[in-house]
Every structure is written in structure tokens, then in C-alpha cells.
Amino acid sequence: MNAKSTDEKYTELIGELRLKLNLLADKIAPKVYEYEFLKQ
């Protein structure tokens, strides 16, 4: 994905996508350690 674009719609959508990905990562992070996919 492009980091920057002059297209306003693309910039808006990519910002929203990144926000949702961060929220999802925060939600699943505890389970990653609980089910020992990663060791702390």
C-alpha cells in the first residue's frame, strides 16, 4: 500500500483501514500469548 497519495478518498480509506487493523491487533494480542503462539 502506498504511504502517501494525492487522492483524498484513498488517503481517507487507508487511514480508516489502518485504524481498524490497529484495533483488531489490540483485541487479539492477549489471545496470542494466552494460547502460546508467542512466549512473553
C-alpha distance matrix in Angstrom:
0.0 3.8 6.4 8.9 10.1 13.7 13.3 14.8 14.1 10.3 10.7 13.2 11.5 8.4 11.3 13.3 11.0 10.7 14.5 15.3 13.7 15.8 18.8 18.5 18.4 21.4 23.2 23.0 23.5 27.3 27.6 25.8 28.7 31.3 30.8 30.5 27.2 27.1 30.2 30.6
3.8 0.0 3.8 5.5 6.9 10.6 11.0 12.9 13.1 9.4 9.3 12.5 11.8 8.8 11.2 14.0 12.6 12.1 15.6 17.1 15.9 17.5 20.6 20.9 20.7 23.4 25.5 25.7 25.9 29.7 30.3 28.6 31.3 34.0 33.7 33.4 30.1 29.7 32.6 32.7
6.4 3.8 0.0 3.8 7.0 10.6 11.8 12.8 13.7 10.4 8.8 12.0 12.1 8.8 9.9 13.3 12.5 11.0 14.1 16.4 15.3 16.1 19.3 20.3 19.7 21.9 24.5 24.9 24.8 28.5 29.6 27.9 30.3 33.1 33.3 32.8 29.8 28.9 31.6 31.2
8.9 5.5 3.8 0.0 3.8 7.0 8.9 10.1 11.8 9.1 7.2 10.9 11.9 9.5 10.4 13.9 14.0 13.1 15.7 18.2 17.8 18.5 21.5 22.8 22.6 24.6 27.0 27.9 27.9 31.5 32.7 31.2 33.6 36.4 36.7 36.3 33.4 32.6 35.2 34.6
10.1 6.9 7.0 3.8 0.0 3.8 5.4 7.5 9.4 7.1 6.3 10.1 11.2 9.9 11.4 14.5 14.8 14.8 17.3 19.5 19.5 20.7 23.3 24.5 24.9 26.9 29.0 29.9 30.4 34.0 35.0 33.7 36.3 38.9 39.0 38.9 35.9 35.4 38.2 37.8
13.7 10.6 10.6 7.0 3.8 0.0 3.8 6.1 9.0 8.2 7.6 10.8 12.7 12.3 13.4 16.3 17.2 17.6 19.6 21.8 22.4 23.5 25.8 27.3 27.9 29.7 31.7 32.9 33.5 37.0 38.1 37.0 39.6 42.1 42.3 42.3 39.4 38.9 41.6 41.1
13.3 11.0 11.8 8.9 5.4 3.8 0.0 3.8 5.6 5.4 6.3 8.7 10.2 10.8 12.3 14.5 15.5 16.6 18.5 20.2 21.1 22.7 24.6 25.9 27.0 28.9 30.5 31.8 32.7 36.2 37.0 36.2 39.0 41.2 41.4 41.7 38.8 38.6 41.5 41.2
14.8 12.9 12.8 10.1 7.5 6.1 3.8 0.0 3.8 5.5 5.1 6.1 8.6 10.0 10.6 12.4 14.2 15.4 16.6 18.5 20.0 21.3 22.8 24.5 25.8 27.3 28.9 30.5 31.6 34.9 35.9 35.4 38.1 40.2 40.6 41.1 38.4 38.2 41.0 40.4
14.1 13.1 13.7 11.8 9.4 9.0 5.6 3.8 0.0 3.8 5.4 5.1 6.1 8.6 9.9 10.7 12.2 14.3 15.5 16.6 18.3 20.1 21.3 22.5 24.3 26.0 27.1 28.7 30.1 33.4 34.1 33.8 36.7 38.5 38.7 39.5 36.8 37.0 39.9 39.6
10.3 9.4 10.4 9.1 7.1 8.2 5.4 5.5 3.8 0.0 3.8 5.4 5.1 6.0 8.4 9.8 10.3 12.1 14.1 15.3 16.2 18.2 19.9 20.8 22.2 24.3 25.6 26.8 28.0 31.5 32.1 31.4 34.4 36.4 36.4 37.0 34.1 34.2 37.2 37.0
10.7 9.3 8.8 7.2 6.3 7.6 6.3 5.1 5.4 3.8 0.0 3.8 5.6 5.3 6.1 8.6 9.9 10.6 12.3 14.3 15.3 16.6 18.5 20.0 21.0 22.7 24.5 25.9 26.7 30.2 31.2 30.5 33.2 35.4 35.8 36.1 33.4 33.1 35.9 35.4
13.2 12.5 12.0 10.9 10.1 10.8 8.7 6.1 5.1 5.4 3.8 0.0 3.8 5.6 5.2 6.3 8.7 10.1 10.8 12.5 14.4 15.6 16.8 18.6 20.2 21.5 22.9 24.7 25.9 29.1 30.1 29.9 32.6 34.5 35.0 35.8 33.3 33.2 36.0 35.3
11.5 11.8 12.1 11.9 11.2 12.7 10.2 8.6 6.1 5.1 5.6 3.8 0.0 3.8 5.4 5.1 6.1 8.6 9.9 10.6 12.2 14.3 15.4 16.4 18.3 20.1 21.1 22.6 24.1 27.3 28.0 27.7 30.7 32.4 32.6 33.5 30.9 31.1 34.1 33.9
8.4 8.8 8.8 9.5 9.9 12.3 10.8 10.0 8.6 6.0 5.3 5.6 3.8 0.0 3.8 5.4 4.9 6.1 8.6 9.8 10.4 12.3 14.2 15.2 16.3 18.4 19.9 21.0 22.1 25.6 26.3 25.6 28.5 30.5 30.7 31.2 28.5 28.5 31.4 31.2
11.3 11.2 9.9 10.4 11.4 13.4 12.3 10.6 9.9 8.4 6.1 5.2 5.4 3.8 0.0 3.8 5.4 5.2 6.2 8.7 9.9 10.7 12.5 14.3 15.4 16.7 18.6 20.3 21.1 24.3 25.6 25.1 27.7 29.8 30.4 31.0 28.5 28.2 30.9 30.1
13.3 14.0 13.3 13.9 14.5 16.3 14.5 12.4 10.7 9.8 8.6 6.3 5.1 5.4 3.8 0.0 3.8 5.5 5.1 6.2 8.6 10.0 10.6 12.3 14.2 15.5 16.6 18.6 20.0 23.0 24.0 24.0 26.8 28.4 29.0 30.0 27.7 27.8 30.5 30.0
11.0 12.6 12.5 14.0 14.8 17.2 15.5 14.2 12.2 10.3 9.9 8.7 6.1 4.9 5.4 3.8 0.0 3.8 5.4 5.2 6.1 8.6 9.9 10.5 12.2 14.3 15.3 16.5 18.0 21.3 21.9 21.6 24.6 26.3 26.5 27.4 24.9 25.2 28.2 28.0
10.7 12.1 11.0 13.1 14.8 17.6 16.6 15.4 14.3 12.1 10.6 10.1 8.6 6.1 5.2 5.5 3.8 0.0 3.8 5.5 5.0 6.2 8.7 9.8 10.4 12.4 14.2 15.4 16.2 19.6 20.7 20.0 22.7 24.8 25.3 25.8 23.3 23.1 25.8 25.4
14.5 15.6 14.1 15.7 17.3 19.6 18.5 16.6 15.5 14.1 12.3 10.8 9.9 8.6 6.2 5.1 5.4 3.8 0.0 3.8 5.5 5.2 6.3 8.7 9.9 10.7 12.5 14.5 15.4 18.4 19.8 19.8 22.3 24.1 25.0 25.8 23.8 23.5 26.0 25.2
15.3 17.1 16.4 18.2 19.5 21.8 20.2 18.5 16.6 15.3 14.3 12.5 10.6 9.8 8.7 6.2 5.2 5.5 3.8 0.0 3.8 5.4 5.0 6.1 8.6 9.9 10.5 12.4 14.1 17.0 17.8 18.1 20.9 22.3 23.0 24.2 22.1 22.4 25.2 24.8
13.7 15.9 15.3 17.8 19.5 22.4 21.1 20.0 18.3 16.2 15.3 14.4 12.2 10.4 9.9 8.6 6.1 5.0 5.5 3.8 0.0 3.8 5.4 5.1 6.1 8.6 9.8 10.6 11.9 15.3 15.9 15.5 18.5 20.3 20.6 21.4 19.1 19.3 22.2 22.0
15.8 17.5 16.1 18.5 20.7 23.5 22.7 21.3 20.1 18.2 16.6 15.6 14.3 12.3 10.7 10.0 8.6 6.2 5.2 5.4 3.8 0.0 3.8 5.4 5.0 6.2 8.6 10.1 10.4 13.6 15.1 14.8 17.2 19.2 20.2 20.7 18.8 18.4 20.8 20.0
18.8 20.6 19.3 21.5 23.3 25.8 24.6 22.8 21.3 19.9 18.5 16.8 15.4 14.2 12.5 10.6 9.9 8.7 6.3 5.0 5.4 3.8 0.0 3.8 5.5 5.2 6.2 8.8 10.1 12.6 14.0 14.7 17.0 18.3 19.6 20.8 19.3 19.3 21.6 20.7
18.5 20.9 20.3 22.8 24.5 27.3 25.9 24.5 22.5 20.8 20.0 18.6 16.4 15.2 14.3 12.3 10.5 9.8 8.7 6.1 5.1 5.4 3.8 0.0 3.8 5.4 5.0 6.3 8.5 11.2 11.7 12.2 15.1 16.2 16.9 18.3 16.6 17.1 19.9 19.6
18.4 20.7 19.7 22.6 24.9 27.9 27.0 25.8 24.3 22.2 21.0 20.2 18.3 16.3 15.4 14.2 12.2 10.4 9.9 8.6 6.1 5.0 5.5 3.8 0.0 3.8 5.4 5.4 5.8 9.3 10.3 9.9 12.5 14.4 15.2 15.9 14.1 14.0 16.7 16.3
21.4 23.4 21.9 24.6 26.9 29.7 28.9 27.3 26.0 24.3 22.7 21.5 20.1 18.4 16.7 15.5 14.3 12.4 10.7 9.9 8.6 6.2 5.2 5.4 3.8 0.0 3.8 5.7 5.4 7.8 10.0 10.5 12.2 13.7 15.5 16.3 15.4 14.9 16.8 15.8
23.2 25.5 24.5 27.0 29.0 31.7 30.5 28.9 27.1 25.6 24.5 22.9 21.1 19.9 18.6 16.6 15.3 14.2 12.5 10.5 9.8 8.6 6.2 5.0 5.4 3.8 0.0 3.8 5.8 7.1 8.2 9.9 12.0 12.5 14.0 15.7 15.0 15.4 17.5 16.9
23.0 25.7 24.9 27.9 29.9 32.9 31.8 30.5 28.7 26.8 25.9 24.7 22.6 21.0 20.3 18.6 16.5 15.4 14.5 12.4 10.6 10.1 8.8 6.3 5.4 5.7 3.8 0.0 3.8 5.7 5.4 6.5 9.3 10.0 10.8 12.4 11.4 12.2 14.7 14.8
23.5 25.9 24.8 27.9 30.4 33.5 32.7 31.6 30.1 28.0 26.7 25.9 24.1 22.1 21.1 20.0 18.0 16.2 15.4 14.1 11.9 10.4 10.1 8.5 5.8 5.4 5.8 3.8 0.0 3.8 5.5 5.2 7.0 8.8 10.3 10.9 10.2 9.8 11.8 11.4
27.3 29.7 28.5 31.5 34.0 37.0 36.2 34.9 33.4 31.5 30.2 29.1 27.3 25.6 24.3 23.0 21.3 19.6 18.4 17.0 15.3 13.6 12.6 11.2 9.3 7.8 7.1 5.7 3.8 0.0 3.8 5.5 5.6 6.1 8.7 9.9 10.5 10.3 11.4 10.7
27.6 30.3 29.6 32.7 35.0 38.1 37.0 35.9 34.1 32.1 31.2 30.1 28.0 26.3 25.6 24.0 21.9 20.7 19.8 17.8 15.9 15.1 14.0 11.7 10.3 10.0 8.2 5.4 5.5 3.8 0.0 3.8 5.3 4.7 5.9 8.1 8.5 9.7 11.4 11.9
25.8 28.6 27.9 31.2 33.7 37.0 36.2 35.4 33.8 31.4 30.5 29.9 27.7 25.6 25.1 24.0 21.6 20.0 19.8 18.1 15.5 14.8 14.7 12.2 9.9 10.5 9.9 6.5 5.2 5.5 3.8 0.0 3.8 5.6 5.6 6.1 5.3 6.2 8.7 9.8
28.7 31.3 30.3 33.6 36.3 39.6 39.0 38.1 36.7 34.4 33.2 32.6 30.7 28.5 27.7 26.8 24.6 22.7 22.3 20.9 18.5 17.2 17.0 15.1 12.5 12.2 12.0 9.3 7.0 5.6 5.3 3.8 0.0 3.8 5.5 4.7 6.1 5.5 6.2 6.8
31.3 34.0 33.1 36.4 38.9 42.1 41.2 40.2 38.5 36.4 35.4 34.5 32.4 30.5 29.8 28.4 26.3 24.8 24.1 22.3 20.3 19.2 18.3 16.2 14.4 13.7 12.5 10.0 8.8 6.1 4.7 5.6 3.8 0.0 3.8 5.4 7.9 8.6 9.0 9.7
30.8 33.7 33.3 36.7 39.0 42.3 41.4 40.6 38.7 36.4 35.8 35.0 32.6 30.7 30.4 29.0 26.5 25.3 25.0 23.0 20.6 20.2 19.6 16.9 15.2 15.5 14.0 10.8 10.3 8.7 5.9 5.6 5.5 3.8 0.0 3.8 5.8 8.1 9.3 11.3
30.5 33.4 32.8 36.3 38.9 42.3 41.7 41.1 39.5 37.0 36.1 35.8 33.5 31.2 31.0 30.0 27.4 25.8 25.8 24.2 21.4 20.7 20.8 18.3 15.9 16.3 15.7 12.4 10.9 9.9 8.1 6.1 4.7 5.4 3.8 0.0 3.8 5.0 5.8 8.6
27.2 30.1 29.8 33.4 35.9 39.4 38.8 38.4 36.8 34.1 33.4 33.3 30.9 28.5 28.5 27.7 24.9 23.3 23.8 22.1 19.1 18.8 19.3 16.6 14.1 15.4 15.0 11.4 10.2 10.5 8.5 5.3 6.1 7.9 5.8 3.8 0.0 3.8 6.8 9.8
27.1 29.7 28.9 32.6 35.4 38.9 38.6 38.2 37.0 34.2 33.1 33.2 31.1 28.5 28.2 27.8 25.2 23.1 23.5 22.4 19.3 18.4 19.3 17.1 14.0 14.9 15.4 12.2 9.8 10.3 9.7 6.2 5.5 8.6 8.1 5.0 3.8 0.0 3.8 6.5
30.2 32.6 31.6 35.2 38.2 41.6 41.5 41.0 39.9 37.2 35.9 36.0 34.1 31.4 30.9 30.5 28.2 25.8 26.0 25.2 22.2 20.8 21.6 19.9 16.7 16.8 17.5 14.7 11.8 11.4 11.4 8.7 6.2 9.0 9.3 5.8 6.8 3.8 0.0 3.8
30.6 32.7 31.2 34.6 37.8 41.1 41.2 40.4 39.6 37.0 35.4 35.3 33.9 31.2 30.1 30.0 28.0 25.4 25.2 24.8 22.0 20.0 20.7 19.6 16.3 15.8 16.9 14.8 11.4 10.7 11.9 9.8 6.8 9.7 11.3 8.6 9.8 6.5 3.8 0.0
